[in-house]
Amino acid sequence: MSLTDPGRTSAQYDTEERLAIRQSVWHPTIDGREPSTEALAAIVATSPRHVLEVGSGTGAFAARLAAALPDAEVVAVDRSARMVELTASRGLEARVADAQALPFDDDSQDAVAACWMLYHVPFLDTALAEVRRVLRPGGTFVAVTNGDEHVADLIRASGADVVPTHFSSENGEAALRRHFDEVSRDDFATRAFFADRETALAYLESRQEPVTWSPPTDGWPRECAGHVTVFVAR
Ligand SMILES: C[S@@+](CC[C@H](N)C(=O)[O-])C[C@H]1O[C@@H](n2cnc3c(N)ncnc32)[C@H](O)[C@@H]1O
C-alpha cells in the first residue's frame, strides 16, 4: 500500500479527525511566512472570477478564497463525501469529484488550487491534464506539497523509512512542466511541535500507513522540521 493507494486515501479522509490531528502539530515558520497564505496570495493577485479548489478537505482554504474574492465564484471538489459536506456547511459550493475527472468545461476556470493533495492522486498526469483543461489559457494553477524530508527525523526515529511521493518539492516542478509553460516555486521551512510521545504516535498513525510506529520513549517535547513548496504554474 502506498500514499496513492485509493483505498488508503479514501479511508483516511472518510472523516475529518485524522486530518485535524495532522494539522494540529504545525507551528508558525521562523520567518512568519505560511505556505497556504502565500498560496492564497498567489491566486488573489490574479483577480480571478472563477476559482476551483481540488481536494478541498474541510474547506478552510476555499473559505479563505471566498472571503478574499467576494465577487468570484469559488467551487470546491473533493473525492470524500464527508469533506464535501464540511466544505458546503461553510456556505460554499462543493461537489464530490475526483481530480482525475473534473466535472467542469474546458477553459472555465481562471485559477485552480490543489493543496497537499496531488501526492494522493493515483494518475498524477491525468489530474494535471484535467487542471490544464479546465483552466483558461493564461490561468493560474497553485499546488502546495511537502518535500521528501518532511518530518523525516520523526519518521526514521519511529521505525520507518521515508517513502518519496510522486508529487513532492523535489519532483513537483518537473511534473508541472509536462503540462504548463511557466512554473515558479516558493520553498518553506516549517516546524512541527510534538508535546509528547502520544501526540507523535497519533500524528504518525493518522497517516494510515502500513507501519507499526514506535516513536522514541524519551526526548519529548520534540520539534521536527517540515519542508513545503508552493508551486505556481501557468
Ligand atoms: C491532506 S488532505 C488536504 C486537504 C486540504 N487541501 C488542506 O490543505 O487542508 C487531502 C484531500 O484530498 C482529497 N483527495 C485525495 N485524493 C483525491 C482525488 N483523487 N480527487 C479529489 N480529492 C482527493 C482527500 O479526500 C482530502 O480531503
Ligand as a Chemical Component Dictionary entry (heavy atoms), coordinates in Angstrom:
data_LIG
# 
_chem_comp.id                   LIG 
_chem_comp.type                 NON-POLYMER 
_chem_comp.pdbx_formal_charge   0 
_chem_comp.three_letter_code    LIG 
# 
loop_
_chem_comp_atom.comp_id 
_chem_comp_atom.atom_id 
_chem_comp_atom.alt_atom_id 
_chem_comp_atom.type_symbol 
_chem_comp_atom.charge 
_chem_comp_atom.model_Cartn_x 
_chem_comp_atom.model_Cartn_y 
_chem_comp_atom.model_Cartn_z 
_chem_comp_atom.pdbx_ordinal 
LIG C1  C1  C 0  -4.158  16.107 3.003  1  
LIG S1  S1  S 1  -5.832  16.458 2.630  2  
LIG C2  C2  C 0  -5.687  18.187 2.241  3  
LIG C3  C3  C 0  -6.988  18.924 2.369  4  
LIG C4  C4  C 0  -6.896  20.424 2.091  5  
LIG N1  N1  N 0  -6.499  20.712 0.743  6  
LIG C5  C5  C 0  -5.947  21.076 3.066  7  
LIG O1  O1  O 0  -4.907  21.602 2.647  8  
LIG O2  O2  O -1 -6.246  21.065 4.270  9  
LIG C6  C6  C 0  -6.088  15.723 1.044  10 
LIG C7  C7  C 0  -7.513  15.871 0.498  11 
LIG O3  O3  O 0  -7.517  15.467 -0.874 12 
LIG C8  C8  C 0  -8.653  14.643 -1.105 13 
LIG N2  N2  N 0  -8.340  13.775 -2.244 14 
LIG C9  C9  C 0  -7.472  12.740 -2.278 15 
LIG N3  N3  N 0  -7.443  12.189 -3.492 16 
LIG C10 C10 C 0  -8.302  12.903 -4.258 17 
LIG C11 C11 C 0  -8.708  12.830 -5.628 18 
LIG N4  N4  N 0  -8.211  11.885 -6.451 19 
LIG N5  N5  N 0  -9.610  13.731 -6.091 20 
LIG C12 C12 C 0  -10.123 14.672 -5.256 21 
LIG N6  N6  N 0  -9.790  14.789 -3.946 22 
LIG C13 C13 C 0  -8.883  13.918 -3.461 23 
LIG C14 C14 C 0  -8.866  13.912 0.203  24 
LIG O4  O4  O 0  -10.187 13.408 0.335  25 
LIG C15 C15 C 0  -8.537  15.006 1.215  26 
LIG O5  O5  O 0  -9.659  15.788 1.551  27 
# 
loop_
_chem_comp_bond.comp_id 
_chem_comp_bond.atom_id_1 
_chem_comp_bond.atom_id_2 
_chem_comp_bond.value_order 
_chem_comp_bond.pdbx_ordinal 
LIG C1  S1  SING 1  
LIG S1  C2  SING 2  
LIG S1  C6  SING 3  
LIG C2  C3  SING 4  
LIG C3  C4  SING 5  
LIG C4  N1  SING 6  
LIG C4  C5  SING 7  
LIG C5  O1  DOUB 8  
LIG C5  O2  SING 9  
LIG C6  C7  SING 10 
LIG C7  O3  SING 11 
LIG C7  C15 SING 12 
LIG O3  C8  SING 13 
LIG C8  N2  SING 14 
LIG C8  C14 SING 15 
LIG N2  C9  SING 16 
LIG N2  C13 SING 17 
LIG C9  N3  DOUB 18 
LIG N3  C10 SING 19 
LIG C10 C11 SING 20 
LIG C10 C13 DOUB 21 
LIG C11 N4  SING 22 
LIG C11 N5  DOUB 23 
LIG N5  C12 SING 24 
LIG C12 N6  DOUB 25 
LIG N6  C13 SING 26 
LIG C14 O4  SING 27 
LIG C14 C15 SING 28 
LIG C15 O5  SING 29 
# 
